[in-house]
Amino acid sequence: MKTAILVLFLAIASHGLTAPAHAQYTGGGSTQLPTTDTMDPTALYRQAVEYIQGKDYVRAVPLLRDVLARREQDPASNLMMGVAQIGLGDLREAQRHLVRAVSEKPDLADAIGRLGWVQARLGNPDEAAKQRQKLVSLKDRCKAACPDASAIDSGIALIDGVAAVAKISAAARFNQGIDHIAARNWSEAIVAFNDVLAAKPDDYEAALMKGQAQAASGDYLGAKVSLQAALRLQPNLVEASGRLGWVEARLGNTSSAARIRAELMDLKSKAPGAVAAIDDAIAVIDTALAN
């Protein structure tokens, strides 16, 4: 049975999915940067990589979209978009971009490893095995002497590491996420809830728990996305409303936080049986507004 957790947590981004340091943008363009619309795609790419390295996937994605609008087939940009989408928990969108990266550059070990990881997470073990074999072939040719040796080994380890997880049910994985939270292992908790959402995109409790984990680390933008997803799936989830109000206040959006608080106050007269939970949610918002 799923366990309710009523504490805000400190979260970090998904374990093992940091930005590859050596992925280089291959496009050109103007070096003048008067506005975002006319920015050199190279500069946009570098800014997006910085956001990804800081786990700010929400800000990275629109920059990478701008780059890809001009350099749709660029393998490094597609790789980084795949990394960002993994961070946001959208594995199918990550798969789309990683497939393109590998198609454009078949020896891009970072993309191959992540694509294999995503395929395994999506329950496609045969496809994951194909990507692993590509890395093994690259490893045989490399003989630990090529520049990509480390990336090849990391990619194989990444795919191998998900194999056991892929066999666990979504319910069991959810409970593992709760266990990680109890142990204050935020990164593994987020990975676990991402796994649940990959298998069950409509699991509002997993979206809520992921949002809570993200919120306490300061990843407020990521938490906002997760909590909004939870509320789309379950509009009357007052705990998610309270935590979303908390996140909005932390982001400096005090008017949005106050609006959510007012909606919860109004809900008390309509749902007398949920008054205690609503009061708890309001208290969460008040804590953020007071600071």
Contacts in CASP RR format, 6 or more apart in sequence:
PFRMAT RR
TARGET T0000
AUTHOR 0000-0000-0000
METHOD contacts of the structure
MODEL  1
MKTAILVLFLAIASHGLTAPAHAQYTGGGSTQLPTTDTMDPTALYRQAVE
YIQGKDYVRAVPLLRDVLARREQDPASNLMMGVAQIGLGDLREAQRHLVR
AVSEKPDLADAIGRLGWVQARLGNPDEAAKQRQKLVSLKDRCKAACPDAS
AIDSGIALIDGVAAVAKISAAARFNQGIDHIAARNWSEAIVAFNDVLAAK
PDDYEAALMKGQAQAASGDYLGAKVSLQAALRLQPNLVEASGRLGWVEAR
LGNTSSAARIRAELMDLKSKAPGAVAAIDDAIAVIDTALAN
2 171 0 8 1.000
2 174 0 8 1.000
2 175 0 8 1.000
2 178 0 8 1.000
2 205 0 8 1.000
3 175 0 8 1.000
3 178 0 8 1.000
4 239 0 8 1.000
5 178 0 8 1.000
5 181 0 8 1.000
5 209 0 8 1.000
5 212 0 8 1.000
6 239 0 8 1.000
6 280 0 8 1.000
7 212 0 8 1.000
8 212 0 8 1.000
8 215 0 8 1.000
8 216 0 8 1.000
8 243 0 8 1.000
8 246 0 8 1.000
8 284 0 8 1.000
9 181 0 8 1.000
9 184 0 8 1.000
9 186 0 8 1.000
9 189 0 8 1.000
9 212 0 8 1.000
9 213 0 8 1.000
9 215 0 8 1.000
9 216 0 8 1.000
9 217 0 8 1.000
10 184 0 8 1.000
10 186 0 8 1.000
10 216 0 8 1.000
10 217 0 8 1.000
10 218 0 8 1.000
11 186 0 8 1.000
11 187 0 8 1.000
11 189 0 8 1.000
11 190 0 8 1.000
11 211 0 8 1.000
11 212 0 8 1.000
11 213 0 8 1.000
11 214 0 8 1.000
11 215 0 8 1.000
11 216 0 8 1.000
11 217 0 8 1.000
11 218 0 8 1.000
11 219 0 8 1.000
11 223 0 8 1.000
12 55 0 8 1.000
12 186 0 8 1.000
12 187 0 8 1.000
12 190 0 8 1.000
12 217 0 8 1.000
12 219 0 8 1.000
13 54 0 8 1.000
13 55 0 8 1.000
13 57 0 8 1.000
13 87 0 8 1.000
13 187 0 8 1.000
13 190 0 8 1.000
13 219 0 8 1.000
14 86 0 8 1.000
14 87 0 8 1.000
14 89 0 8 1.000
14 187 0 8 1.000
14 190 0 8 1.000
14 191 0 8 1.000
14 194 0 8 1.000
15 187 0 8 1.000
15 188 0 8 1.000
15 190 0 8 1.000
15 191 0 8 1.000
16 158 0 8 1.000
17 83 0 8 1.000
17 86 0 8 1.000
17 87 0 8 1.000
17 114 0 8 1.000
17 117 0 8 1.000
18 52 0 8 1.000
18 53 0 8 1.000
19 49 0 8 1.000
19 52 0 8 1.000
19 53 0 8 1.000
19 80 0 8 1.000
19 83 0 8 1.000
20 79 0 8 1.000
20 83 0 8 1.000
20 110 0 8 1.000
20 151 0 8 1.000
22 110 0 8 1.000
22 147 0 8 1.000
22 151 0 8 1.000
23 49 0 8 1.000
23 76 0 8 1.000
23 79 0 8 1.000
23 80 0 8 1.000
23 108 0 8 1.000
23 110 0 8 1.000
24 76 0 8 1.000
25 41 0 8 1.000
25 42 0 8 1.000
25 45 0 8 1.000
25 46 0 8 1.000
25 67 0 8 1.000
25 71 0 8 1.000
25 74 0 8 1.000
25 76 0 8 1.000
25 77 0 8 1.000
26 71 0 8 1.000
26 74 0 8 1.000
26 75 0 8 1.000
26 76 0 8 1.000
27 41 0 8 1.000
27 42 0 8 1.000
27 71 0 8 1.000
27 74 0 8 1.000
28 40 0 8 1.000
28 41 0 8 1.000
28 42 0 8 1.000
29 40 0 8 1.000
29 41 0 8 1.000
29 42 0 8 1.000
30 38 0 8 1.000
30 40 0 8 1.000
31 40 0 8 1.000
31 43 0 8 1.000
32 38 0 8 1.000
32 40 0 8 1.000
33 39 0 8 1.000
33 40 0 8 1.000
33 43 0 8 1.000
36 44 0 8 1.000
36 66 0 8 1.000
39 66 0 8 1.000
41 66 0 8 1.000
41 67 0 8 1.000
41 70 0 8 1.000
41 71 0 8 1.000
41 77 0 8 1.000
44 63 0 8 1.000
44 64 0 8 1.000
44 66 0 8 1.000
44 67 0 8 1.000
45 63 0 8 1.000
45 64 0 8 1.000
45 67 0 8 1.000
45 76 0 8 1.000
45 77 0 8 1.000
45 80 0 8 1.000
47 63 0 8 1.000
48 60 0 8 1.000
48 63 0 8 1.000
48 64 0 8 1.000
48 67 0 8 1.000
48 80 0 8 1.000
48 84 0 8 1.000
49 60 0 8 1.000
49 80 0 8 1.000
51 57 0 8 1.000
51 59 0 8 1.000
51 60 0 8 1.000
51 63 0 8 1.000
52 60 0 8 1.000
52 80 0 8 1.000
52 83 0 8 1.000
52 84 0 8 1.000
55 87 0 8 1.000
55 219 0 8 1.000
56 219 0 8 1.000
56 221 0 8 1.000
57 84 0 8 1.000
57 85 0 8 1.000
57 87 0 8 1.000
57 88 0 8 1.000
57 222 0 8 1.000
58 88 0 8 1.000
58 221 0 8 1.000
58 222 0 8 1.000
58 224 0 8 1.000
58 225 0 8 1.000
59 221 0 8 1.000
60 80 0 8 1.000
60 84 0 8 1.000
61 81 0 8 1.000
61 84 0 8 1.000
61 85 0 8 1.000
61 88 0 8 1.000
64 77 0 8 1.000
64 80 0 8 1.000
64 81 0 8 1.000
64 84 0 8 1.000
65 81 0 8 1.000
67 74 0 8 1.000
67 77 0 8 1.000
68 74 0 8 1.000
68 77 0 8 1.000
68 78 0 8 1.000
68 81 0 8 1.000
71 77 0 8 1.000
73 100 0 8 1.000
73 104 0 8 1.000
74 104 0 8 1.000
75 100 0 8 1.000
75 101 0 8 1.000
75 102 0 8 1.000
75 104 0 8 1.000
75 105 0 8 1.000
75 108 0 8 1.000
75 111 0 8 1.000
76 101 0 8 1.000
76 108 0 8 1.000
78 97 0 8 1.000
78 98 0 8 1.000
78 100 0 8 1.000
78 101 0 8 1.000
78 104 0 8 1.000
78 111 0 8 1.000
79 97 0 8 1.000
79 98 0 8 1.000
79 101 0 8 1.000
79 108 0 8 1.000
79 110 0 8 1.000
79 111 0 8 1.000
79 114 0 8 1.000
81 94 0 8 1.000
81 97 0 8 1.000
82 93 0 8 1.000
82 94 0 8 1.000
82 97 0 8 1.000
82 98 0 8 1.000
82 101 0 8 1.000
82 114 0 8 1.000
83 94 0 8 1.000
83 114 0 8 1.000
85 91 0 8 1.000
85 93 0 8 1.000
85 94 0 8 1.000
85 97 0 8 1.000
86 94 0 8 1.000
86 114 0 8 1.000
86 117 0 8 1.000
86 118 0 8 1.000
86 194 0 8 1.000
87 194 0 8 1.000
88 222 0 8 1.000
88 225 0 8 1.000
89 194 0 8 1.000
89 197 0 8 1.000
89 198 0 8 1.000
91 118 0 8 1.000
91 121 0 8 1.000
91 122 0 8 1.000
91 194 0 8 1.000
91 198 0 8 1.000
92 122 0 8 1.000
94 114 0 8 1.000
94 118 0 8 1.000
95 115 0 8 1.000
95 118 0 8 1.000
95 119 0 8 1.000
95 122 0 8 1.000
98 111 0 8 1.000
98 114 0 8 1.000
98 115 0 8 1.000
98 118 0 8 1.000
99 115 0 8 1.000
101 108 0 8 1.000
101 111 0 8 1.000
101 115 0 8 1.000
102 108 0 8 1.000
102 111 0 8 1.000
102 112 0 8 1.000
102 115 0 8 1.000
102 131 0 8 1.000
105 111 0 8 1.000
106 134 0 8 1.000
107 138 0 8 1.000
107 148 0 8 1.000
109 135 0 8 1.000
109 138 0 8 1.000
109 148 0 8 1.000
109 151 0 8 1.000
109 152 0 8 1.000
109 154 0 8 1.000
109 155 0 8 1.000
110 151 0 8 1.000
110 155 0 8 1.000
112 131 0 8 1.000
112 134 0 8 1.000
112 135 0 8 1.000
112 138 0 8 1.000
112 155 0 8 1.000
113 131 0 8 1.000
113 132 0 8 1.000
113 135 0 8 1.000
113 154 0 8 1.000
113 155 0 8 1.000
113 156 0 8 1.000
113 158 0 8 1.000
113 159 0 8 1.000
114 155 0 8 1.000
114 158 0 8 1.000
115 131 0 8 1.000
116 127 0 8 1.000
116 128 0 8 1.000
116 131 0 8 1.000
116 132 0 8 1.000
116 158 0 8 1.000
116 159 0 8 1.000
117 128 0 8 1.000
117 155 0 8 1.000
117 158 0 8 1.000
117 159 0 8 1.000
117 162 0 8 1.000
119 125 0 8 1.000
119 127 0 8 1.000
119 128 0 8 1.000
119 131 0 8 1.000
120 128 0 8 1.000
120 159 0 8 1.000
120 162 0 8 1.000
120 163 0 8 1.000
120 165 0 8 1.000
120 166 0 8 1.000
121 162 0 8 1.000
121 165 0 8 1.000
121 166 0 8 1.000
121 194 0 8 1.000
121 195 0 8 1.000
121 198 0 8 1.000
122 198 0 8 1.000
123 166 0 8 1.000
125 163 0 8 1.000
125 166 0 8 1.000
128 159 0 8 1.000
128 162 0 8 1.000
128 163 0 8 1.000
131 159 0 8 1.000
132 156 0 8 1.000
132 159 0 8 1.000
132 160 0 8 1.000
135 152 0 8 1.000
135 155 0 8 1.000
135 156 0 8 1.000
135 159 0 8 1.000
136 156 0 8 1.000
138 148 0 8 1.000
138 152 0 8 1.000
139 149 0 8 1.000
139 152 0 8 1.000
139 153 0 8 1.000
139 156 0 8 1.000
142 148 0 8 1.000
142 149 0 8 1.000
142 152 0 8 1.000
165 173 0 8 1.000
165 195 0 8 1.000
168 176 0 8 1.000
168 195 0 8 1.000
170 195 0 8 1.000
170 196 0 8 1.000
170 199 0 8 1.000
170 200 0 8 1.000
170 203 0 8 1.000
173 192 0 8 1.000
173 195 0 8 1.000
173 196 0 8 1.000
173 199 0 8 1.000
174 192 0 8 1.000
174 193 0 8 1.000
174 196 0 8 1.000
174 203 0 8 1.000
174 205 0 8 1.000
174 206 0 8 1.000
174 209 0 8 1.000
176 192 0 8 1.000
177 188 0 8 1.000
177 189 0 8 1.000
177 192 0 8 1.000
177 193 0 8 1.000
177 209 0 8 1.000
178 189 0 8 1.000
178 209 0 8 1.000
180 186 0 8 1.000
180 188 0 8 1.000
180 189 0 8 1.000
180 192 0 8 1.000
181 189 0 8 1.000
181 209 0 8 1.000
181 213 0 8 1.000
186 213 0 8 1.000
186 216 0 8 1.000
186 217 0 8 1.000
189 209 0 8 1.000
189 210 0 8 1.000
189 213 0 8 1.000
190 210 0 8 1.000
190 213 0 8 1.000
190 214 0 8 1.000
193 206 0 8 1.000
193 207 0 8 1.000
193 209 0 8 1.000
193 210 0 8 1.000
193 213 0 8 1.000
194 210 0 8 1.000
196 203 0 8 1.000
196 206 0 8 1.000
197 203 0 8 1.000
197 206 0 8 1.000
197 207 0 8 1.000
197 210 0 8 1.000
200 206 0 8 1.000
202 233 0 8 1.000
203 233 0 8 1.000
204 229 0 8 1.000
204 230 0 8 1.000
204 231 0 8 1.000
204 233 0 8 1.000
204 234 0 8 1.000
204 237 0 8 1.000
204 240 0 8 1.000
205 230 0 8 1.000
207 226 0 8 1.000
207 227 0 8 1.000
207 229 0 8 1.000
207 230 0 8 1.000
207 233 0 8 1.000
207 240 0 8 1.000
208 226 0 8 1.000
208 227 0 8 1.000
208 230 0 8 1.000
208 237 0 8 1.000
208 239 0 8 1.000
208 240 0 8 1.000
208 243 0 8 1.000
210 226 0 8 1.000
211 222 0 8 1.000
211 223 0 8 1.000
211 226 0 8 1.000
211 227 0 8 1.000
211 230 0 8 1.000
211 243 0 8 1.000
212 223 0 8 1.000
212 243 0 8 1.000
214 220 0 8 1.000
214 222 0 8 1.000
214 223 0 8 1.000
214 226 0 8 1.000
215 223 0 8 1.000
215 227 0 8 1.000
215 243 0 8 1.000
215 246 0 8 1.000
215 247 0 8 1.000
215 250 0 8 1.000
218 250 0 8 1.000
220 247 0 8 1.000
220 250 0 8 1.000
220 251 0 8 1.000
221 251 0 8 1.000
223 243 0 8 1.000
223 247 0 8 1.000
224 244 0 8 1.000
224 247 0 8 1.000
224 248 0 8 1.000
224 251 0 8 1.000
227 240 0 8 1.000
227 243 0 8 1.000
227 244 0 8 1.000
227 247 0 8 1.000
228 244 0 8 1.000
230 237 0 8 1.000
230 240 0 8 1.000
231 237 0 8 1.000
231 240 0 8 1.000
231 241 0 8 1.000
231 244 0 8 1.000
234 240 0 8 1.000
236 267 0 8 1.000
236 271 0 8 1.000
238 264 0 8 1.000
238 267 0 8 1.000
238 274 0 8 1.000
238 277 0 8 1.000
238 278 0 8 1.000
238 280 0 8 1.000
238 281 0 8 1.000
239 277 0 8 1.000
239 280 0 8 1.000
239 281 0 8 1.000
241 260 0 8 1.000
241 263 0 8 1.000
241 264 0 8 1.000
241 281 0 8 1.000
242 260 0 8 1.000
242 264 0 8 1.000
242 281 0 8 1.000
242 282 0 8 1.000
242 284 0 8 1.000
242 285 0 8 1.000
243 281 0 8 1.000
243 284 0 8 1.000
244 260 0 8 1.000
245 256 0 8 1.000
245 257 0 8 1.000
245 260 0 8 1.000
245 261 0 8 1.000
245 284 0 8 1.000
245 285 0 8 1.000
245 288 0 8 1.000
246 257 0 8 1.000
246 284 0 8 1.000
246 285 0 8 1.000
246 287 0 8 1.000
246 288 0 8 1.000
247 288 0 8 1.000
248 254 0 8 1.000
248 256 0 8 1.000
248 257 0 8 1.000
248 260 0 8 1.000
249 257 0 8 1.000
249 285 0 8 1.000
249 288 0 8 1.000
249 289 0 8 1.000
250 288 0 8 1.000
254 289 0 8 1.000
257 285 0 8 1.000
257 288 0 8 1.000
257 289 0 8 1.000
258 289 0 8 1.000
260 285 0 8 1.000
261 282 0 8 1.000
261 285 0 8 1.000
261 286 0 8 1.000
261 289 0 8 1.000
264 278 0 8 1.000
264 281 0 8 1.000
264 282 0 8 1.000
264 285 0 8 1.000
265 282 0 8 1.000
267 274 0 8 1.000
267 278 0 8 1.000
268 274 0 8 1.000
268 275 0 8 1.000
268 278 0 8 1.000
268 279 0 8 1.000
271 278 0 8 1.000
END
